[in-house]
Amino acid sequence: MKPDQLYKIGYVSKTHGLKGGVTIIFTGPLDSDEIEFIHLEKDGNYTERKVESFSARPDQAFVKLEGIDSIESAGKIKGSTVLIQKANRRKKSADNFYDDEIIGFSVVDEMLGNIGTVTRMEYNSRQGQTGSGLKFLVVKTKTKEILIPTGKPFVEKVSIRAKKIQTTLPDGFLDI
């Protein structure tokens, strides 16, 4: 599996129990009802593991992976980035998007013109990463990085095909 076919959902924060379980903290959206396999990345090395059990909470999950059968082996994957296949995500409507789909998109304001390029998404809280709270576009302008809330009235339209985000920013927004 190539890294560009995966998207990050979190990281292994600690061991859970004595039989190889781990706790995954979510740092991205989890838009899948069932997770059969996860991919772990640590120090540039990727491994795929079958999920034996997965108990999700709003901001974390308790997971048992095949081949990880002791607290010692679970400790070795602590700190790993957790990814799943993009192909397993639910399809979203045209006006809704996954965070990783809009990286590199141009941000164009109706009055100000081209503002810059989306470099990543930010959340106002840990709860925001899993559905509640605010999401922000991090946009690299010619001179600085700015945060733009993803909801209306700030973001008017996201065009996946054109790789463009249309905004309507209040007067003076870029001067903040």
matplotlib code that plots the C-alpha trace (Angstrom):
import matplotlib.pyplot as plt

x = [0.0, 1.4, 1.3, -0.7, -3.5, -3.8, -5.1, -4.2, -6.8, -4.6, -1.7, -1.0, -0.8, -0.3, -0.8, -4.2, -4.3, -1.8, -2.6, -1.4, -4.2, -3.5, -5.2, -5.5, -6.1, -8.0, -6.4, -8.5, -11.9, -13.0, -15.6, -15.8, -18.3, -15.9, -12.2, -10.7, -7.1, -5.0, -1.6, 1.0, 3.8, 6.9, 10.2, 9.2, 8.3, 4.7, 3.1, -0.4, -2.2, -5.5, -7.9, -9.1, -11.3, -12.0, -14.0, -14.4, -15.2, -15.6, -11.9, -10.1, -10.4, -9.2, -7.8, -6.5, -4.3, -3.4, 0.2, 0.4, -0.1, 1.7, 2.2, 5.9, 4.9, 2.2, 4.8, 6.9, 4.1, 3.5, 3.9, 3.0, 0.9, -2.4, -3.7, -6.5, -7.2, -8.8, -10.8, -12.6, -14.0, -17.7, -18.4, -19.2, -21.5, -20.1, -20.2, -18.5, -14.9, -12.2, -9.4, -6.7, -8.6, -8.3, -4.6, -3.0, -6.4, -6.4, -8.4, -10.1, -12.2, -14.9, -13.6, -9.9, -9.1, -6.5, -5.5, -3.2, -3.1, -4.5, -1.6, -3.6, -6.7, -6.8, -9.3, -10.3, -10.3, -9.8, -13.5, -13.5, -11.4, -14.2, -17.1, -18.0, -16.2, -14.8, -12.6, -10.2, -8.4, -4.8, -3.9, -0.4, -0.5, 2.4, 3.4, 1.9, -0.4, -4.0, -6.9, -10.3, -13.3, -14.7, -18.4, -20.6, -20.4, -16.6, -16.4, -19.0, -18.1, -15.5, -14.8, -13.0, -12.7, -11.3, -9.2, -10.6, -12.2, -14.4, -14.6, -16.4, -14.2, -15.3, -13.5, -10.2, -10.1, -6.6, -5.3, -5.9]
y = [0.0, 3.4, 6.2, 8.4, 5.8, 6.3, 9.0, 9.7, 9.1, 9.3, 7.9, 5.1, 6.9, 4.1, 0.4, -0.7, -3.8, -6.6, -8.6, -6.2, -3.7, 0.0, 3.3, 5.3, 9.1, 10.5, 13.5, 13.3, 12.2, 8.6, 8.1, 4.3, 2.0, -0.9, -1.0, -4.3, -3.2, -0.3, 0.9, 2.0, 4.4, 4.8, 6.2, 6.1, 2.4, 1.3, -1.9, -3.2, -5.0, -6.8, -5.3, -8.0, -5.6, -1.9, 0.0, 3.7, 6.6, 10.2, 11.1, 7.7, 4.0, 0.9, -1.5, -5.0, -5.8, -9.2, -10.2, -7.8, -10.1, -8.6, -5.3, -5.4, -5.7, -3.1, -0.7, -1.0, 0.5, 3.4, 6.7, 5.2, 7.2, 5.3, 5.4, 3.7, 3.3, 6.2, 3.7, 2.6, 6.0, 6.8, 8.9, 12.5, 14.9, 17.6, 20.3, 18.1, 17.0, 15.1, 17.2, 15.6, 16.2, 19.9, 20.3, 22.4, 23.9, 27.6, 29.9, 32.7, 35.4, 37.1, 40.6, 40.0, 37.5, 34.8, 34.6, 31.6, 27.8, 25.4, 23.7, 21.7, 21.7, 22.8, 22.2, 24.4, 21.4, 17.7, 17.2, 19.2, 16.5, 14.0, 16.0, 18.8, 22.2, 24.3, 23.4, 25.9, 26.0, 26.9, 29.0, 30.1, 33.6, 35.4, 36.8, 34.6, 31.8, 32.5, 30.5, 30.6, 28.9, 26.2, 27.1, 29.8, 32.7, 32.3, 29.3, 29.6, 26.8, 24.0, 22.7, 19.4, 19.3, 22.9, 22.4, 25.8, 27.1, 30.2, 32.5, 35.6, 37.2, 40.1, 43.5, 43.6, 39.8, 39.4, 42.3, 40.4]
z = [0.0, -1.0, 1.6, -0.8, -0.6, 3.1, 5.4, 9.0, 11.7, 14.8, 16.7, 19.2, 22.5, 25.0, 25.7, 27.0, 29.2, 29.4, 26.2, 23.6, 23.3, 22.5, 22.8, 19.6, 19.9, 16.9, 15.1, 12.0, 10.9, 11.3, 8.5, 8.5, 10.3, 10.3, 10.3, 9.2, 8.8, 9.9, 8.8, 11.2, 10.4, 12.6, 11.5, 7.9, 8.0, 7.2, 8.4, 8.0, 10.8, 11.0, 13.6, 16.1, 18.1, 17.8, 20.5, 19.5, 21.7, 20.4, 20.6, 21.0, 20.4, 22.3, 19.7, 19.7, 16.6, 15.2, 16.1, 19.0, 22.0, 24.9, 26.7, 25.4, 21.8, 22.2, 23.6, 20.5, 18.4, 20.9, 19.0, 15.6, 13.3, 12.5, 8.9, 7.0, 3.3, 1.5, -0.6, 2.6, 3.3, 2.8, -0.3, 0.6, -1.2, -3.5, -0.8, 1.8, 1.8, 3.7, 5.2, 3.0, -0.2, -0.1, 0.7, -2.1, -3.1, -4.1, -1.8, -3.8, -2.2, -4.2, -3.3, -2.6, -5.4, -4.9, -1.2, -1.1, -0.8, 1.9, 3.7, 6.3, 8.6, 12.3, 14.9, 17.9, 20.3, 20.5, 20.2, 17.0, 15.4, 15.7, 14.6, 17.1, 17.4, 14.6, 11.7, 10.1, 6.8, 7.3, 4.3, 3.2, 1.8, 0.3, 3.7, 6.4, 7.4, 8.2, 9.6, 7.9, 9.5, 7.2, 7.6, 6.1, 5.6, 5.3, 2.9, 0.1, -2.1, -2.4, -5.9, -5.9, -9.7, -9.9, -6.7, -5.5, -2.4, -2.8, 0.3, 1.4, 4.1, 6.2, 5.6, 7.4, 8.0, 6.5, 8.7, 11.9]

ax = plt.figure().add_subplot(projection="3d")
ax.plot(x, y, z, "-o")
ax.set_aspect("equal")
plt.show()
